[in-house]
Amino acid sequence: MIRHDKNKFLMILRRLSHSPSNFTIRRQQNLPSTYFALLSSSNRPFIMEAQPESNEEIDERKKKKEEKAKEKEAKRLKAQKKAEEAAKAQAQKVSGVPKKEKPGKKSWKPDAEEVNPDDFIDPVTPHGEKKQLSRKMAEQYNPNAVEKSWYSWWEKSGFFVADANSSKPSFTIVLPPPNVTGALHIGHGLTAAIQLTLILSLHGPHIIQDTIIRWRRMSGYNTLWVPGMDHAGIATQVVVEKKIMRESKLTRHELGREKFVSEVWKWKNEYGGTILNQERRLATSLDWSRECFTMDEQRSKAVTEAFVQLYRENLIYSMIYET
């Protein structure tokens, strides 16, 4: 029998290499296979015999085998139980049956019988009145229910109106007026939310309009954020022309000046109102008492006055272009 001593094994192999007869090796179960590779490379015939195990080794091997089988069975049962619980939870979710509490754990949710859906619904608030809240806060945020009545109350209460007689330091921003060419899109929303404006100087820091107006208002300033709309003459003329051609198959020349101007004002009143409502939905803190339009009477008079003064001072002139 050859033990697990590689040096002894090589020494015996060298001695046996001079013997003409075969020899027998009783292989132990954990004997490295490299030893037998050496025997095979020596070209010496040998016979392999298994080393008989002792009773202790047999008992130990059986014990390890049983432990391994128990561990495998425990894992299988655990996975099976987990799959059954997942299937049961899914079935309860579909059928609407409340989930069963685990023993020893307290649930913070009330019983299904105690839940009253009306407790989570906001009462109807009259327009312009302070919003009436539900008895309990809903688990999920619903912007239509939460934001529906707040802005009309803010506007009626005059929270955003500037006081012309105030002794507080003033702070004013003019909102870049959106064109009345159509309803607001995501670009206008971005402008209203994070429109950057030069505040301190030409190269000064850019400030977010609504944020800075609210911050100045809370800091004690008499703030004014002026809302308005731009007529965008050429752009609006183009969209109205396309509308007339699409609906009536007429050009503006065929329609006539007076009727075309009337159509432009109809367009302004329709989309202008839509734009104003969209601005309110964005919760912008604008002073709506000073709302203006670039072609209303006051602005038109101011433009006329400015051009007349510039003409009298010879700062502008008219000329005929030859084609």
PALO-781569 format. One record per residue (C-alpha): residue number from 1; residue in three letters; x, y, z. Coordinates in Angstrom, 3 decimals, padded with zeros to 6 digits. Example, Ala and Ser with C-alpha at 12.3 -4.5 7.8 and 13.67 -1.06 7.14 Angstrom:
! residues 2
+------+------+----------+----------+----------+
! resi ! resn !     east !    north !       up !
+------+------+----------+----------+----------+
!    1 !  ALA !  012.300 ! -004.500 !  007.800 !
!    2 !  SER !  013.670 ! -001.060 !  007.140 !
+------+------+----------+----------+----------+
***
This chain:
! residues 323
+------+------+----------+----------+----------+
! resi ! resn !     east !    north !       up !
+------+------+----------+----------+----------+
!    1 !  MET !  000.000 !  000.000 !  000.000 !
!    2 !  ILE !  001.320 !  003.430 ! -000.917 !
!    3 !  ARG !  000.485 !  006.322 !  001.411 !
!    4 !  HIS !  000.022 !  010.024 !  000.613 !
!    5 !  ASP !  003.695 !  010.872 !  000.661 !
!    6 !  LYS !  004.814 !  011.903 ! -002.786 !
!    7 !  ASN !  008.513 !  011.555 ! -002.026 !
!    8 !  LYS !  008.057 !  007.999 ! -000.719 !
!    9 !  PHE !  005.904 !  007.199 ! -003.685 !
!   10 !  LEU !  008.602 !  008.315 ! -006.131 !
!   11 !  MET !  011.280 !  006.420 ! -004.222 !
!   12 !  ILE !  009.261 !  003.158 ! -004.288 !
!   13 !  LEU !  008.519 !  003.709 ! -007.952 !
!   14 !  ARG !  012.235 !  003.962 ! -008.744 !
!   15 !  ARG !  012.966 !  000.739 ! -006.816 !
!   16 !  LEU !  010.152 ! -001.159 ! -008.445 !
!   17 !  SER !  011.272 ! -000.059 ! -011.875 !
!   18 !  HIS !  014.134 ! -002.639 ! -011.622 !
!   19 !  SER !  011.773 ! -005.466 ! -010.614 !
!   20 !  PRO !  010.534 ! -007.669 ! -013.481 !
!   21 !  SER !  007.273 ! -008.661 ! -011.745 !
!   22 !  ASN !  003.994 ! -006.779 ! -011.507 !
!   23 !  PHE !  003.061 ! -004.919 ! -008.319 !
!   24 !  THR ! -000.234 ! -004.023 ! -006.703 !
!   25 !  ILE ! -001.366 ! -000.591 ! -005.461 !
!   26 !  ARG ! -004.280 ! -000.322 ! -003.086 !
!   27 !  ARG ! -005.772 !  003.025 ! -003.929 !
!   28 !  GLN ! -007.285 !  005.107 ! -001.172 !
!   29 !  GLN ! -010.364 !  007.113 ! -002.047 !
!   30 !  ASN ! -008.668 !  010.477 ! -001.674 !
!   31 !  LEU ! -005.376 !  009.522 ! -003.298 !
!   32 !  PRO ! -004.408 !  012.268 ! -005.800 !
!   33 !  SER ! -004.749 !  011.290 ! -009.431 !
!   34 !  THR ! -001.342 !  012.790 ! -010.210 !
!   35 !  TYR !  000.316 !  009.832 ! -008.472 !
!   36 !  PHE ! -001.257 !  007.405 ! -010.893 !
!   37 !  ALA ! -000.274 !  009.608 ! -013.793 !
!   38 !  LEU !  003.335 !  009.067 ! -012.692 !
!   39 !  LEU !  002.817 !  005.291 ! -012.627 !
!   40 !  SER !  001.327 !  005.344 ! -016.093 !
!   41 !  SER !  004.250 !  007.337 ! -017.434 !
!   42 !  SER !  006.749 !  004.777 ! -015.990 !
!   43 !  ASN !  005.484 !  002.036 ! -018.347 !
!   44 !  ARG !  005.321 ! -000.422 ! -015.434 !
!   45 !  PRO !  002.282 ! -002.704 ! -015.244 !
!   46 !  PHE !  000.360 ! -002.425 ! -011.986 !
!   47 !  ILE ! -002.935 ! -003.620 ! -010.505 !
!   48 !  MET ! -005.374 ! -001.227 ! -008.768 !
!   49 !  GLU ! -007.102 ! -002.443 ! -005.626 !
!   50 !  ALA ! -009.473 ! -000.351 ! -003.559 !
!   51 !  GLN ! -008.418 !  000.368 !  000.001 !
!   52 !  PRO ! -011.026 ! -001.071 !  002.375 !
!   53 !  GLU ! -012.723 !  001.604 !  004.508 !
!   54 !  SER ! -012.944 !  001.429 !  008.262 !
!   55 !  ASN ! -016.297 !  001.492 !  010.085 !
!   56 !  GLU ! -015.646 !  005.061 !  011.253 !
!   57 !  GLU ! -015.028 !  006.249 !  007.703 !
!   58 !  ILE ! -018.166 !  004.511 !  006.455 !
!   59 !  ASP ! -020.287 !  006.099 !  009.214 !
!   60 !  GLU ! -018.805 !  009.521 !  008.567 !
!   61 !  ARG ! -019.476 !  009.260 !  004.840 !
!   62 !  LYS ! -023.085 !  008.218 !  005.445 !
!   63 !  LYS ! -023.567 !  011.039 !  007.913 !
!   64 !  LYS ! -022.296 !  013.653 !  005.423 !
!   65 !  LYS ! -024.513 !  012.207 !  002.722 !
!   66 !  GLU ! -027.582 !  012.394 !  004.966 !
!   67 !  GLU ! -026.802 !  015.983 !  006.009 !
!   68 !  LYS ! -026.409 !  017.005 !  002.393 !
!   69 !  ALA ! -029.749 !  015.370 !  001.495 !
!   70 !  LYS ! -031.493 !  017.120 !  004.424 !
!   71 !  GLU ! -030.045 !  020.492 !  003.400 !
!   72 !  LYS ! -031.186 !  019.992 ! -000.187 !
!   73 !  GLU ! -034.687 !  019.001 !  000.956 !
!   74 !  ALA ! -034.908 !  022.057 !  003.239 !
!   75 !  LYS ! -034.005 !  024.368 !  000.349 !
!   76 !  ARG ! -036.613 !  022.718 ! -001.863 !
!   77 !  LEU ! -039.339 !  023.114 !  000.779 !
!   78 !  LYS ! -038.394 !  026.759 !  001.362 !
!   79 !  ALA ! -038.585 !  027.564 ! -002.361 !
!   80 !  GLN ! -041.926 !  025.735 ! -002.628 !
!   81 !  LYS ! -043.367 !  027.685 !  000.318 !
!   82 !  LYS ! -042.179 !  030.981 ! -001.139 !
!   83 !  ALA ! -043.779 !  030.198 ! -004.505 !
!   84 !  GLU ! -047.079 !  029.266 ! -002.812 !
!   85 !  GLU ! -047.110 !  032.546 ! -000.835 !
!   86 !  ALA ! -046.439 !  034.566 ! -003.998 !
!   87 !  ALA ! -049.248 !  032.801 ! -005.855 !
!   88 !  LYS ! -051.617 !  033.346 ! -002.922 !
!   89 !  ALA ! -050.750 !  037.045 ! -002.710 !
!   90 !  GLN ! -051.355 !  037.457 ! -006.436 !
!   91 !  ALA ! -054.716 !  035.719 ! -006.161 !
!   92 !  GLN ! -055.720 !  037.995 ! -003.242 !
!   93 !  LYS ! -054.671 !  041.063 ! -005.219 !
!   94 !  VAL ! -056.815 !  040.055 ! -008.187 !
!   95 !  SER ! -059.845 !  039.114 ! -006.086 !
!   96 !  GLY ! -059.560 !  042.144 ! -003.780 !
!   97 !  VAL ! -059.296 !  040.084 ! -000.596 !
!   98 !  PRO ! -057.219 !  041.943 !  002.050 !
!   99 !  LYS ! -053.810 !  040.480 !  002.768 !
!  100 !  LYS ! -053.559 !  038.398 !  005.936 !
!  101 !  GLU ! -051.342 !  039.862 !  008.595 !
!  102 !  LYS ! -048.315 !  037.964 !  009.815 !
!  103 !  PRO ! -048.481 !  036.975 !  013.491 !
!  104 !  GLY ! -046.684 !  039.362 !  015.807 !
!  105 !  LYS ! -046.832 !  042.309 !  013.358 !
!  106 !  LYS ! -049.222 !  045.248 !  013.619 !
!  107 !  SER ! -050.627 !  046.812 !  010.483 !
!  108 !  TRP ! -050.874 !  050.610 !  010.257 !
!  109 !  LYS ! -053.687 !  050.346 !  007.695 !
!  110 !  PRO ! -057.296 !  050.391 !  008.946 !
!  111 !  ASP ! -059.640 !  047.488 !  008.303 !
!  112 !  ALA ! -061.563 !  047.482 !  005.052 !
!  113 !  GLU ! -064.830 !  048.035 !  006.936 !
!  114 !  GLU ! -063.485 !  051.209 !  008.587 !
!  115 !  VAL ! -062.363 !  052.907 !  005.354 !
!  116 !  ASN ! -064.795 !  055.535 !  004.060 !
!  117 !  PRO ! -063.903 !  056.648 !  000.497 !
!  118 !  ASP ! -065.659 !  059.983 !  001.047 !
!  119 !  ASP ! -063.061 !  060.885 !  003.682 !
!  120 !  PHE ! -060.447 !  061.201 !  000.937 !
!  121 !  ILE ! -062.496 !  063.388 ! -001.458 !
!  122 !  ASP ! -062.166 !  067.177 ! -001.295 !
!  123 !  PRO ! -065.523 !  068.975 ! -000.878 !
!  124 !  VAL ! -066.665 !  071.214 ! -003.729 !
!  125 !  THR ! -065.118 !  074.675 ! -003.296 !
!  126 !  PRO ! -066.911 !  077.734 ! -004.760 !
!  127 !  HIS ! -064.831 !  079.629 ! -007.309 !
!  128 !  GLY ! -062.568 !  082.161 ! -005.648 !
!  129 !  GLU ! -063.035 !  080.727 ! -002.157 !
!  130 !  LYS ! -060.298 !  079.098 ! -000.075 !
!  131 !  LYS ! -060.018 !  075.430 ! -000.925 !
!  132 !  GLN ! -061.897 !  073.028 !  001.336 !
!  133 !  LEU ! -059.839 !  069.986 !  002.194 !
!  134 !  SER ! -060.873 !  066.384 !  002.740 !
!  135 !  ARG ! -060.933 !  064.862 !  006.240 !
!  136 !  LYS ! -058.036 !  062.542 !  005.399 !
!  137 !  MET ! -055.104 !  062.821 !  003.027 !
!  138 !  ALA ! -055.319 !  060.557 ! -000.004 !
!  139 !  GLU ! -052.612 !  057.929 ! -000.446 !
!  140 !  GLN ! -051.928 !  059.084 ! -004.025 !
!  141 !  TYR ! -051.440 !  062.645 ! -005.288 !
!  142 !  ASN ! -054.165 !  063.837 ! -007.656 !
!  143 !  PRO ! -053.228 !  067.221 ! -009.197 !
!  144 !  ASN ! -056.729 !  067.831 ! -010.564 !
!  145 !  ALA ! -058.237 !  067.552 ! -007.088 !
!  146 !  VAL ! -055.433 !  069.315 ! -005.203 !
!  147 !  GLU ! -054.713 !  072.246 ! -007.527 !
!  148 !  LYS ! -058.239 !  072.891 ! -008.771 !
!  149 !  SER ! -059.289 !  075.721 ! -006.428 !
!  150 !  TRP ! -056.121 !  077.202 ! -004.986 !
!  151 !  TYR ! -055.187 !  079.637 ! -007.771 !
!  152 !  SER ! -058.610 !  081.284 ! -008.055 !
!  153 !  TRP ! -058.461 !  082.010 ! -004.316 !
!  154 !  TRP ! -054.921 !  083.410 ! -004.618 !
!  155 !  GLU ! -056.026 !  085.690 ! -007.469 !
!  156 !  LYS ! -059.202 !  086.866 ! -005.689 !
!  157 !  SER ! -057.249 !  087.545 ! -002.488 !
!  158 !  GLY ! -054.823 !  089.784 ! -004.410 !
!  159 !  PHE ! -051.699 !  087.977 ! -003.266 !
!  160 !  PHE ! -049.873 !  088.863 ! -006.517 !
!  161 !  VAL ! -051.099 !  092.475 ! -006.935 !
!  162 !  ALA ! -048.497 !  095.224 ! -006.582 !
!  163 !  ASP ! -049.382 !  098.285 ! -004.499 !
!  164 !  ALA ! -048.602 !  101.543 ! -006.313 !
!  165 !  ASN ! -048.698 !  103.485 ! -003.008 !
!  166 !  SER ! -046.446 !  101.136 ! -001.087 !
!  167 !  SER ! -043.323 !  102.446 !  000.631 !
!  168 !  LYS ! -041.581 !  099.095 !  000.243 !
!  169 !  PRO ! -038.710 !  098.743 ! -002.199 !
!  170 !  SER ! -040.023 !  097.745 ! -005.620 !
!  171 !  PHE ! -039.027 !  094.816 ! -007.777 !
!  172 !  THR ! -040.474 !  094.308 ! -011.268 !
!  173 !  ILE ! -040.183 !  091.742 ! -014.056 !
!  174 !  VAL ! -042.016 !  091.802 ! -017.398 !
!  175 !  LEU ! -042.990 !  088.330 ! -018.554 !
!  176 !  PRO ! -041.765 !  087.722 ! -022.129 !
!  177 !  PRO ! -045.228 !  087.748 ! -023.753 !
!  178 !  PRO ! -046.162 !  084.522 ! -025.546 !
!  179 !  ASN ! -047.310 !  084.903 ! -029.156 !
!  180 !  VAL ! -051.029 !  084.633 ! -029.753 !
!  181 !  THR ! -050.376 !  082.250 ! -032.650 !
!  182 !  GLY ! -051.835 !  079.288 ! -030.741 !
!  183 !  ALA ! -052.062 !  077.486 ! -027.425 !
!  184 !  LEU ! -049.037 !  077.207 ! -025.168 !
!  185 !  HIS ! -046.741 !  074.219 ! -025.612 !
!  186 !  ILE ! -043.962 !  072.691 ! -023.514 !
!  187 !  GLY ! -041.550 !  075.467 ! -024.496 !
!  188 !  HIS ! -043.839 !  078.111 ! -022.985 !
!  189 !  GLY ! -044.190 !  075.976 ! -019.856 !
!  190 !  LEU ! -040.420 !  075.893 ! -019.576 !
!  191 !  THR ! -040.294 !  079.662 ! -020.073 !
!  192 !  ALA ! -042.829 !  080.299 ! -017.330 !
!  193 !  ALA ! -041.139 !  077.903 ! -014.932 !
!  194 !  ILE ! -037.445 !  078.611 ! -015.529 !
!  195 !  GLN ! -037.324 !  081.645 ! -017.854 !
!  196 !  LEU ! -033.954 !  083.257 ! -017.229 !
!  197 !  THR ! -033.864 !  087.060 ! -017.015 !
!  198 !  LEU ! -031.034 !  089.528 ! -016.490 !
!  199 !  ILE ! -031.653 !  091.095 ! -013.081 !
!  200 !  LEU ! -028.619 !  092.869 ! -011.719 !
!  201 !  SER ! -026.876 !  094.045 ! -014.894 !
!  202 !  LEU ! -026.303 !  093.169 ! -018.512 !
!  203 !  HIS ! -023.786 !  090.515 ! -017.513 !
!  204 !  GLY ! -025.348 !  089.763 ! -014.143 !
!  205 !  PRO ! -026.682 !  086.430 ! -012.952 !
!  206 !  HIS ! -029.737 !  084.930 ! -014.610 !
!  207 !  ILE ! -032.643 !  084.433 ! -012.184 !
!  208 !  ILE ! -035.666 !  082.176 ! -012.473 !
!  209 !  GLN ! -038.622 !  084.519 ! -012.851 !
!  210 !  ASP ! -041.367 !  082.980 ! -010.784 !
!  211 !  THR ! -038.952 !  081.802 ! -008.105 !
!  212 !  ILE ! -037.257 !  085.178 ! -007.737 !
!  213 !  ILE ! -040.582 !  087.068 ! -007.705 !
!  214 !  ARG ! -041.919 !  084.871 ! -004.913 !
!  215 !  TRP ! -038.642 !  085.117 ! -002.999 !
!  216 !  ARG ! -038.609 !  088.938 ! -003.287 !
!  217 !  ARG ! -042.260 !  089.099 ! -002.250 !
!  218 !  MET ! -041.541 !  087.014 !  000.863 !
!  219 !  SER ! -038.483 !  089.194 !  001.542 !
!  220 !  GLY ! -040.657 !  092.299 !  001.918 !
!  221 !  TYR ! -040.458 !  093.810 ! -001.579 !
!  222 !  ASN ! -043.379 !  095.367 ! -003.438 !
!  223 !  THR ! -043.127 !  092.976 ! -006.383 !
!  224 !  LEU ! -044.730 !  093.210 ! -009.816 !
!  225 !  TRP ! -044.650 !  090.517 ! -012.471 !
!  226 !  VAL ! -046.384 !  091.930 ! -015.545 !
!  227 !  PRO ! -048.314 !  089.450 ! -017.717 !
!  228 !  GLY ! -049.233 !  089.962 ! -021.343 !
!  229 !  MET ! -049.439 !  088.611 ! -024.869 !
!  230 !  ASP ! -047.706 !  089.521 ! -028.098 !
!  231 !  HIS ! -049.781 !  089.966 ! -031.260 !
!  232 !  ALA ! -046.883 !  088.557 ! -033.352 !
!  233 !  GLY ! -048.295 !  090.302 ! -036.428 !
!  234 !  ILE ! -046.722 !  088.362 ! -039.304 !
!  235 !  ALA ! -046.826 !  084.967 ! -037.552 !
!  236 !  THR ! -050.467 !  085.426 ! -036.507 !
!  237 !  GLN ! -051.386 !  086.652 ! -039.984 !
!  238 !  VAL ! -049.888 !  083.473 ! -041.471 !
!  239 !  VAL ! -051.764 !  081.081 ! -039.181 !
!  240 !  VAL ! -055.060 !  082.963 ! -039.690 !
!  241 !  GLU ! -054.538 !  082.914 ! -043.467 !
!  242 !  LYS ! -053.989 !  079.158 ! -043.355 !
!  243 !  LYS ! -057.119 !  078.744 ! -041.237 !
!  244 !  ILE ! -059.246 !  080.759 ! -043.699 !
!  245 !  MET ! -057.846 !  078.856 ! -046.681 !
!  246 !  ARG ! -058.470 !  075.536 ! -044.943 !
!  247 !  GLU ! -062.067 !  076.396 ! -044.005 !
!  248 !  SER ! -063.254 !  078.762 ! -046.776 !
!  249 !  LYS ! -060.737 !  078.240 ! -049.607 !
!  250 !  LEU ! -060.180 !  082.036 ! -049.740 !
!  251 !  THR ! -057.076 !  084.205 ! -049.555 !
!  252 !  ARG ! -056.930 !  087.302 ! -047.361 !
!  253 !  HIS ! -057.136 !  089.487 ! -050.464 !
!  254 !  GLU ! -060.281 !  087.714 ! -051.611 !
!  255 !  LEU ! -061.771 !  087.976 ! -048.119 !
!  256 !  GLY ! -061.102 !  091.733 ! -047.797 !
!  257 !  ARG ! -059.241 !  093.773 ! -045.172 !
!  258 !  GLU ! -062.080 !  094.382 ! -042.716 !
!  259 !  LYS ! -063.234 !  090.775 ! -042.632 !
!  260 !  PHE ! -059.652 !  089.537 ! -042.373 !
!  261 !  VAL ! -058.906 !  091.863 ! -039.414 !
!  262 !  SER ! -062.118 !  090.628 ! -037.790 !
!  263 !  GLU ! -060.936 !  087.034 ! -038.206 !
!  264 !  VAL ! -057.589 !  087.937 ! -036.621 !
!  265 !  TRP ! -059.329 !  089.400 ! -033.562 !
!  266 !  LYS ! -061.519 !  086.301 ! -033.278 !
!  267 !  TRP ! -058.362 !  084.214 ! -033.294 !
!  268 !  LYS ! -056.796 !  086.438 ! -030.632 !
!  269 !  ASN ! -059.828 !  086.238 ! -028.347 !
!  270 !  GLU ! -060.020 !  082.447 ! -028.683 !
!  271 !  TYR ! -056.362 !  081.573 ! -028.200 !
!  272 !  GLY ! -055.629 !  084.549 ! -025.971 !
!  273 !  GLY ! -058.136 !  083.237 ! -023.426 !
!  274 !  THR ! -056.651 !  079.760 ! -023.716 !
!  275 !  ILE ! -053.143 !  081.109 ! -023.089 !
!  276 !  LEU ! -054.275 !  083.053 ! -020.017 !
!  277 !  ASN ! -055.940 !  079.963 ! -018.549 !
!  278 !  GLN ! -052.810 !  077.926 ! -019.233 !
!  279 !  GLU ! -050.703 !  080.545 ! -017.458 !
!  280 !  ARG ! -053.000 !  080.263 ! -014.436 !
!  281 !  ARG ! -052.767 !  076.473 ! -014.510 !
!  282 !  LEU ! -048.999 !  076.867 ! -014.252 !
!  283 !  ALA ! -049.625 !  078.771 ! -010.953 !
!  284 !  THR ! -047.487 !  081.719 ! -012.047 !
!  285 !  SER ! -047.625 !  084.590 ! -009.535 !
!  286 !  LEU ! -048.516 !  087.239 ! -012.130 !
!  287 !  ASP ! -050.371 !  090.484 ! -011.371 !
!  288 !  TRP ! -053.391 !  089.938 ! -013.651 !
!  289 !  SER ! -054.787 !  093.402 ! -012.877 !
!  290 !  ARG ! -052.005 !  094.763 ! -015.144 !
!  291 !  GLU ! -052.491 !  092.310 ! -017.995 !
!  292 !  CYS ! -051.707 !  093.832 ! -021.382 !
!  293 !  PHE ! -051.730 !  093.035 ! -025.105 !
!  294 !  THR ! -049.251 !  094.578 ! -027.525 !
!  295 !  MET ! -052.093 !  095.872 ! -029.731 !
!  296 !  ASP ! -054.518 !  097.093 ! -027.072 !
!  297 !  GLU ! -055.442 !  100.795 ! -026.952 !
!  298 !  GLN ! -052.948 !  101.854 ! -024.286 !
!  299 !  ARG ! -049.971 !  100.069 ! -025.885 !
!  300 !  SER ! -050.959 !  101.299 ! -029.380 !
!  301 !  LYS ! -051.033 !  104.914 ! -028.137 !
!  302 !  ALA ! -047.636 !  104.469 ! -026.507 !
!  303 !  VAL ! -046.146 !  103.073 ! -029.715 !
!  304 !  THR ! -047.620 !  105.909 ! -031.781 !
!  305 !  GLU ! -046.325 !  108.506 ! -029.318 !
!  306 !  ALA ! -042.840 !  106.997 ! -029.355 !
!  307 !  PHE ! -042.603 !  106.951 ! -033.154 !
!  308 !  VAL ! -043.922 !  110.510 ! -033.462 !
!  309 !  GLN ! -041.316 !  111.795 ! -031.002 !
!  310 !  LEU ! -038.535 !  109.899 ! -032.761 !
!  311 !  TYR ! -039.652 !  111.351 ! -036.104 !
!  312 !  ARG ! -039.760 !  114.931 ! -034.764 !
!  313 !  GLU ! -036.236 !  114.496 ! -033.415 !
!  314 !  ASN ! -035.092 !  113.266 ! -036.839 !
!  315 !  LEU ! -034.079 !  109.939 ! -035.356 !
!  316 !  ILE ! -036.227 !  108.016 ! -037.808 !
!  317 !  TYR ! -037.318 !  108.814 ! -041.345 !
!  318 !  SER ! -039.356 !  107.321 ! -044.119 !
!  319 !  MET ! -038.070 !  106.606 ! -047.568 !
!  320 !  ILE ! -039.338 !  105.080 ! -050.749 !
!  321 !  TYR ! -037.638 !  101.873 ! -051.815 !
!  322 !  GLU ! -037.280 !  101.474 ! -055.547 !
!  323 !  THR ! -037.689 !  097.966 ! -056.909 !
+------+------+----------+----------+----------+
***
